[in-house]
Amino acid sequence: MAAHSLCFQIIIMFLCCRVCTTFISCKNEAGEPVDWFIIYKLPRYKIGEIGSGLDYMYLDSSVGTWQLSKFTVNSSQGAIGNTLNQLYMGKAYKSNSSVYALYNDGPPILDYIKGYGHTKGVLLFDRSQGFWLSHSIPHFPSFPERGYLYPSSGEVNGQTALCVTYPYDQFLRIEKQMVYLYPRFYNCSVPAAFMADLPQLAKLCEGSKPPLASDKRVEQLLSLQGDKFVYFVKSEHFVDDIYTGWVAQALDADLLVESWQRQGHKLPSNCSLPKHTMNIKRIQIPGSFPFQSYNDHSKWCVSYEDQVTCLGDLNRAKAQMWRGGGLVCTFNPVIYKAFRQVVDRYVGC
């Protein structure tokens, strides 16, 4: 009987430990915690021929190179679905022990409103850790009570998403960057227990705009596993192309830039400053079909030779010089190799 009781206690302790280690984090394709992941959703190249508009490539540190996901982006079983289901199915949006914020300049259901930053993403964290998912998908994600839904408008063009798991103290740094972005928070919650630490995030959630100390800001962030990410963010008062006028010069690197290149709106490749920015024209991801920049709504850049990769919010377009937005840059060699190899054609100066 004593042995049976001891065995029962060990089982209870094991289950308690399992519960204690269920932390908020980015989740991989198998639903397991991961320090970071990136997806590259492929465009619907030709209706009825190649590409459904729902397939995506997946990358994290354990995978090492682009892998075609066995899931589709509208499935709640992939990496993004697994990650967001901590908010949806985990009912974190009803909890007073975690903070969440959904932001998008083109939110689901609601109309576009001018004045907000051109930025899209999700924050979810508690006092231990959480994730920041930044992406390029309009009308996404859905409101928490509706569960995971992927918009049909997000099927046509290519899209990217970066998820990074951060310890709690890094969200205090991210909050300062959000003030410059001035994102359109369409659903968020900063419980009373977090107000002292995150007063500016609470104001943003209420729709107010805290004052700025300058027109741009840069912050170094460290992921849960210690990977470094440098976050450049500009307000609407920094009227310039973020790639040419700031990031390329700050990184001291020539950049190859992929962004949505709509006719009549795009900025040409620019070699007027010491470090240049050159527009990518065609993408070729291994195991997929090539596609043009005008079929790609993602926004990212890779250095020509210095092992820097950035994913962000803004296109190289005239109107976006007057918009708030940012770039998350990393020196991770796995990420750099993955993005540098997909540059099939670019336009020099």
Residue pairs with C-beta under 8 A, 6 or more apart in sequence:
23 33
23 128
23 129
24 86
24 92
24 98
24 124
24 125
24 126
24 128
24 129
24 130
24 131
25 33
25 34
25 83
25 129
25 130
25 131
25 165
25 224
26 33
26 34
26 35
26 36
26 37
26 79
26 83
26 131
26 133
26 163
26 164
26 165
27 33
27 34
27 79
27 82
27 83
27 86
28 34
28 37
28 60
28 62
28 79
28 82
29 58
29 69
29 70
29 71
29 78
29 79
29 82
31 82
33 165
34 60
34 61
34 62
34 79
34 165
35 60
35 61
35 164
35 165
35 223
35 224
35 225
35 227
36 60
36 61
36 162
36 163
36 164
36 165
36 223
36 227
37 58
37 59
37 60
37 79
37 162
37 163
38 58
38 59
38 60
38 160
38 161
38 162
38 163
38 311
38 335
38 338
39 56
39 57
39 58
39 59
39 69
39 73
39 78
39 79
39 80
39 160
39 161
40 56
40 57
40 59
40 66
40 158
40 159
40 160
40 285
40 298
41 54
41 55
41 56
41 73
41 137
41 154
41 158
41 159
41 160
41 161
42 51
42 53
42 55
42 56
42 57
42 158
42 285
42 288
42 289
42 291
43 51
43 53
43 156
43 157
43 158
43 291
43 295
43 296
44 51
44 52
44 53
44 155
44 156
45 51
45 289
45 291
45 295
50 289
51 289
52 72
52 155
53 155
53 156
54 72
54 73
54 74
54 150
54 155
55 68
55 69
55 72
55 73
55 288
56 68
56 69
56 72
56 73
56 78
57 66
57 67
57 68
57 69
57 285
57 287
57 288
58 66
58 67
58 68
58 69
58 78
58 79
59 65
59 66
59 67
59 334
59 335
59 338
60 79
61 332
61 334
64 334
65 286
65 334
65 337
65 338
66 285
66 286
66 287
66 338
66 342
68 287
68 288
69 78
69 79
71 77
71 78
71 81
72 78
73 80
73 150
73 154
73 159
74 149
74 150
74 155
75 81
76 82
76 84
76 85
76 147
76 148
79 163
80 133
80 161
80 163
81 148
83 131
83 133
83 163
84 122
84 133
84 141
84 148
85 148
86 92
86 124
87 93
87 100
87 122
87 124
87 144
88 144
88 147
88 148
89 147
92 98
92 100
92 124
93 100
93 144
93 145
93 187
93 189
95 191
96 191
96 192
96 193
97 126
97 127
97 191
97 193
98 124
98 125
98 126
98 130
98 191
99 123
99 124
99 125
99 126
99 130
99 171
99 188
99 189
99 190
99 191
99 194
99 198
99 201
100 122
100 123
100 124
100 125
100 144
100 187
100 188
100 189
101 122
101 123
101 124
101 185
101 187
101 188
101 189
101 190
101 201
101 204
101 205
102 122
102 141
102 143
102 144
102 185
102 186
102 187
102 188
103 119
103 120
103 121
103 122
103 183
103 184
103 185
103 186
103 188
104 119
104 120
104 121
104 138
104 139
104 140
104 183
104 184
104 186
105 112
105 116
105 117
105 118
105 119
105 120
105 138
105 183
105 184
106 112
106 120
106 138
106 139
107 139
107 184
107 186
108 139
108 140
108 141
108 142
108 143
108 149
108 151
108 186
109 139
109 143
110 186
113 184
115 182
116 182
116 183
116 184
116 324
117 180
117 181
117 182
117 183
117 184
117 235
117 236
117 313
117 323
117 324
117 325
118 313
118 314
118 320
118 323
118 324
118 325
119 134
119 181
119 183
119 313
119 324
119 325
119 326
120 134
120 135
120 136
120 137
120 138
120 140
120 183
120 313
121 132
121 133
121 134
121 135
121 183
122 131
122 132
122 133
122 141
123 130
123 131
123 132
123 133
123 171
123 174
124 130
124 131
125 131
125 166
125 168
125 171
126 168
127 168
127 194
128 167
128 168
129 165
129 166
129 167
129 168
129 224
130 165
130 166
130 168
130 171
131 163
131 164
131 165
131 166
132 163
132 164
132 166
132 171
132 174
133 161
133 162
133 163
134 161
134 162
134 311
134 312
134 313
134 328
135 159
135 160
135 161
135 162
136 159
136 160
136 161
136 297
136 298
136 299
136 313
137 151
137 154
137 159
137 161
137 297
138 151
138 153
138 154
138 297
139 151
139 153
139 154
140 150
140 151
140 154
141 148
141 149
142 148
142 149
143 186
143 187
144 187
156 295
157 260
157 295
157 296
157 297
157 298
158 283
158 291
158 295
158 296
158 297
158 298
159 297
159 298
160 298
160 299
160 300
160 311
162 311
162 328
164 221
164 223
164 227
164 229
164 328
165 223
165 224
165 225
166 174
166 221
166 222
166 223
166 224
167 222
167 224
170 221
170 222
170 223
171 198
172 197
172 198
173 219
173 221
174 219
174 221
174 231
175 198
175 200
175 201
176 200
176 217
176 219
177 217
177 219
177 231
177 233
177 326
178 200
178 201
178 204
179 200
179 204
179 210
179 212
180 212
180 216
180 217
180 233
180 234
180 235
180 324
180 326
181 233
181 235
181 313
181 324
181 325
181 326
182 204
182 209
182 235
182 236
182 324
183 204
185 204
185 205
185 207
188 204
188 205
189 205
190 198
190 201
190 202
190 205
194 202
195 202
200 210
203 209
203 210
204 210
212 235
212 237
215 234
215 235
215 237
215 238
216 232
216 233
216 234
216 235
216 238
216 246
217 233
218 230
218 231
218 232
218 233
218 250
219 230
219 231
219 233
220 228
220 229
220 230
220 231
221 228
221 229
221 230
221 231
222 228
222 229
223 229
227 330
227 332
228 330
228 331
229 328
229 329
229 330
230 328
230 329
230 330
231 326
231 327
231 328
231 329
232 242
232 246
232 247
232 250
232 310
232 312
232 326
232 327
232 329
233 324
233 325
233 326
233 327
234 240
234 242
234 246
234 324
234 325
234 326
235 324
236 322
236 323
236 324
238 245
238 246
239 321
239 322
240 246
240 321
241 267
241 270
241 277
241 316
241 320
241 321
242 312
242 314
242 325
242 326
242 327
243 255
243 257
243 277
243 301
243 314
243 316
243 327
244 267
244 270
244 272
244 273
244 276
244 277
244 316
245 273
247 255
247 301
247 310
247 327
247 329
248 254
248 255
248 273
248 275
248 276
248 277
249 273
249 274
249 275
251 275
251 303
251 306
251 308
251 329
252 275
252 306
253 275
253 303
253 304
253 305
253 306
253 308
254 275
254 276
254 277
254 278
254 303
254 304
254 305
255 275
255 276
255 277
255 278
255 301
255 302
255 303
255 304
255 308
255 310
256 278
256 280
256 301
256 302
256 303
256 304
256 343
256 346
257 277
257 278
257 279
257 280
257 300
257 301
257 316
258 280
258 283
258 293
258 296
258 298
258 299
258 300
258 301
258 343
259 279
259 293
259 296
259 298
259 299
259 300
259 314
259 315
259 316
259 317
260 293
260 294
260 296
260 297
260 298
260 299
260 315
260 317
261 279
261 281
261 292
261 293
261 294
261 315
261 316
262 294
262 317
263 294
265 315
265 317
265 318
265 319
266 279
266 315
266 316
266 317
267 279
267 316
267 317
267 318
268 279
268 347
269 276
269 277
269 278
269 279
269 346
269 347
269 348
269 349
270 276
270 277
270 349
271 278
271 348
271 349
276 349
277 301
277 316
278 304
278 346
278 347
278 348
278 349
279 293
279 316
279 346
279 347
280 293
280 343
280 345
280 346
281 292
281 293
281 344
281 345
281 346
281 347
282 290
282 291
282 292
282 293
282 344
282 345
283 290
283 291
283 292
283 293
283 296
283 342
283 343
283 344
284 290
284 342
284 344
285 342
286 341
286 342
290 344
298 311
299 311
299 312
299 313
299 314
299 315
300 309
300 310
300 311
300 312
300 339
301 309
301 310
301 312
301 327
302 308
302 309
302 310
302 336
302 339
302 340
302 343
303 309
303 336
307 331
307 333
307 336
308 329
308 330
308 331
308 336
309 329
309 330
309 332
309 335
309 336
309 339
309 340
310 327
310 328
310 329
310 330
311 327
311 328
312 325
312 326
312 327
312 328
313 325
313 326
313 327
314 320
314 323
314 325
314 326
314 327
330 336
